[in-house]
Amino acid sequence: MKITYYGHSCFGIETGGKHLLFDPFITYNELAAGINKDEIKADYILVSHGHEDHIADCVAIAQRTGATVICAWEISVWLQKQGVAHTHPMNVGGKWLFDFGKVKCVVAQHSSGLPDGTYGGNPMGFIVETDQANFYYAGDTALTYDMKLIGEYRKVHFAFLPIGDNFTMGIDNAIIASEFINCTDIIGMHYDTFGYIKIDHTEAVSKFERAGKHLTLMPIGSTIVKP
């Protein structure tokens, strides 16, 4: 399973011959200036919520690639109005078996307004189960006790957690979240992009180490292999 980081909360994951893209926000991210969104592959685009810093490039990439966008019902309706041909609407608590694996939508405590100000439905996180590995993509969220249910009912090999604070949980709460989901292998996201969410990388990694966990902060444009 190959994981490529495109900045902020945007990751590409290649699994089972399919390319998954999460929360595409590249064009307006100054830190991702070296990324060409027109070269990104996508068979599926998973959108956790409607905020511009998670959906800004979704329409362009979906139209170019023909990808199916997995998202909340309200976002799917909005995307169809923007000319996106293929969507798969879901909501919190639901699951669906796709050709790459199973997706279950879980609670994310946040807000979800679309770029034009319309309602984006419930924000969500995704548990993705594949033949290669299972992972949790939390989306934008606060620490919630619901995360314990993930740890009790799912085997999570690694997880993408927001760590930038201010708009989401920060480092300390992300460590607790990793305990709730029973996962020690964490990939950080939603940090550094804006002044409000800049972090001290050394301190963040050290705090996770002291808690007996591993935090990976991927350079933008880099690729790693899991598990």
C-alpha positions in Angstrom: 0.0 0.0 0.0 1.6 3.3 -1.2 0.8 6.5 0.5 1.6 9.9 -1.0 1.2 13.2 0.8 0.0 16.2 -1.1 -0.2 18.6 1.8 -2.7 19.6 4.5 -5.0 16.6 4.8 -4.7 15.4 1.2 -3.3 11.9 0.7 -3.2 9.5 -2.2 -3.3 5.8 -1.4 -2.7 3.1 -3.9 -4.2 -0.2 -2.8 -5.4 -3.3 -4.8 -4.6 -1.6 -8.1 -6.9 1.4 -7.2 -6.0 5.0 -6.4 -7.8 6.6 -3.5 -7.5 10.4 -2.9 -8.5 12.0 0.3 -9.7 15.6 0.8 -8.0 17.3 -2.2 -6.7 20.8 -1.4 -3.7 21.6 -3.5 -4.2 24.7 -5.7 -4.7 27.1 -2.8 -2.1 25.6 -0.5 1.1 27.5 -0.8 3.0 24.7 0.9 1.9 22.4 -2.0 3.2 24.7 -4.8 5.4 21.9 -6.1 2.4 19.5 -6.6 0.7 19.3 -10.0 -2.9 18.4 -9.3 -3.3 17.4 -13.0 -0.9 14.5 -12.5 -2.6 13.0 -9.5 -4.4 9.7 -10.2 -7.8 9.0 -8.7 -10.3 6.2 -9.0 -12.1 7.3 -5.9 -12.0 10.6 -4.0 -13.1 10.5 -0.4 -14.2 13.8 1.0 -14.6 14.1 4.8 -16.5 17.4 4.8 -17.3 20.5 2.8 -14.8 23.0 3.9 -12.7 24.5 1.0 -9.4 23.3 2.5 -10.7 19.7 1.9 -12.7 20.0 -1.3 -11.2 22.8 -3.4 -9.7 20.6 -6.1 -12.3 17.8 -5.9 -14.4 18.9 -8.9 -11.4 19.5 -11.2 -9.8 16.1 -10.3 -13.0 14.2 -10.4 -13.9 15.6 -13.9 -10.4 14.8 -15.3 -10.1 11.3 -13.9 -13.8 10.2 -13.8 -13.3 9.3 -10.2 -16.2 8.4 -8.0 -16.5 10.8 -5.0 -17.4 9.2 -1.7 -19.0 11.8 0.6 -22.0 13.0 2.5 -25.3 13.1 0.7 -25.4 16.9 0.8 -21.9 17.1 -0.7 -22.8 14.7 -3.5 -25.8 16.8 -4.5 -23.6 19.9 -4.6 -20.9 18.1 -6.6 -23.4 16.9 -9.2 -24.5 20.6 -9.6 -20.8 21.4 -10.3 -20.7 18.8 -13.1 -19.2 15.8 -11.2 -20.6 12.7 -12.9 -19.9 10.0 -10.3 -20.7 10.2 -6.6 -21.5 7.7 -3.9 -23.4 9.4 -1.1 -22.9 8.0 2.5 -23.5 9.1 6.0 -22.3 8.4 9.5 -22.8 4.8 10.6 -23.1 3.5 7.1 -20.7 1.2 5.2 -20.3 0.0 1.7 -18.2 -2.6 -0.1 -16.3 -1.1 -3.0 -13.9 -2.9 -5.4 -10.9 -1.8 -3.4 -12.4 -2.7 0.0 -14.9 -1.7 2.6 -15.6 1.9 3.8 -17.4 2.7 7.0 -18.3 6.3 7.9 -17.7 7.3 11.5 -18.3 10.4 13.6 -16.2 13.5 13.2 -17.0 16.4 15.6 -16.6 19.5 13.4 -18.6 21.6 11.0 -19.2 21.3 7.3 -20.1 24.3 5.1 -19.5 24.2 1.4 -17.4 26.8 -0.4 -20.6 28.7 -1.6 -22.0 28.7 2.0 -24.5 25.9 1.6 -24.8 23.1 4.1 -22.4 20.2 3.7 -24.1 17.6 5.9 -22.4 15.8 8.7 -18.6 15.8 8.7 -17.3 12.2 8.7 -14.2 10.1 9.2 -13.6 6.9 7.2 -12.5 3.4 8.3 -11.1 1.7 5.2 -10.6 -2.1 5.3 -8.6 -3.7 2.5 -6.8 -6.9 1.8 -3.5 -5.1 2.5 -4.3 -3.2 5.7 -7.0 -1.4 7.6 -6.7 2.3 8.3 -8.6 5.2 9.9 -8.8 8.6 8.2 -10.3 10.9 10.9 -11.0 14.0 8.8 -11.3 17.2 10.8 -12.4 16.3 14.3 -12.1 16.9 18.0 -11.3 14.1 20.3 -14.5 12.1 20.8 -15.4 9.1 23.0 -16.9 7.5 19.9 -13.3 6.7 18.8 -13.2 4.0 21.5 -15.8 2.1 19.4 -13.3 2.0 16.5 -10.7 0.5 18.8 -13.1 -2.1 20.2 -14.7 -3.3 16.9 -12.0 -2.7 14.2 -8.3 -3.6 13.8 -6.6 -0.4 12.7 -3.1 -0.8 11.4 -2.4 2.9 11.0 -4.4 6.1 11.2 -4.4 9.6 9.8 -5.1 12.1 12.6 -5.3 15.9 12.6 -2.8 17.4 15.0 -2.7 21.2 14.3 -5.1 22.3 17.1 -7.3 25.4 16.9 -9.7 24.0 14.3 -9.3 20.3 15.3 -7.7 18.3 18.1 -4.0 19.0 18.7 -1.1 16.8 19.6 -2.1 15.9 23.2 -5.7 14.9 22.2 -4.4 13.0 19.1 -2.3 10.9 21.5 -5.4 10.1 23.5 -7.3 9.4 20.2 -4.6 6.9 19.2 -5.1 5.1 22.5 -8.9 5.0 22.0 -8.5 3.4 18.6 -5.7 1.0 19.8 -3.3 2.2 17.1 0.3 3.1 17.7 1.2 4.1 14.0 -0.1 7.6 13.3 0.3 9.8 10.3 -0.2 13.5 11.1 -2.4 15.8 9.0 -4.0 19.3 9.1 -1.0 21.1 10.4 1.4 23.9 9.3 -0.8 25.1 6.3 -2.0 28.2 8.1 -0.6 30.3 10.9 -3.3 29.0 13.3 -2.2 25.4 12.9 1.6 25.6 12.8 3.3 23.0 15.1 6.7 22.2 16.5 7.6 19.0 14.7 10.3 17.9 17.1 8.0 18.3 20.1 5.1 16.6 18.4 7.2 13.5 17.5 8.8 13.4 21.0 5.4 13.5 22.7 4.2 10.5 20.7 7.4 8.7 21.4 7.0 9.3 25.2 3.5 7.8 24.9 4.9 4.7 23.2 3.6 5.6 19.8 5.0 6.6 16.4 4.1 9.8 14.6 5.0 10.2 11.0 5.1 13.8 9.5 5.4 13.3 5.8 7.2 15.9 3.6 4.8 17.1 0.9 5.3 15.1 -2.2 6.8 12.1 -0.4 5.7 8.5 -0.6 5.8 5.8 2.0 4.8 2.1 2.0 2.5 0.5 4.6 2.1 -1.8 6.4 
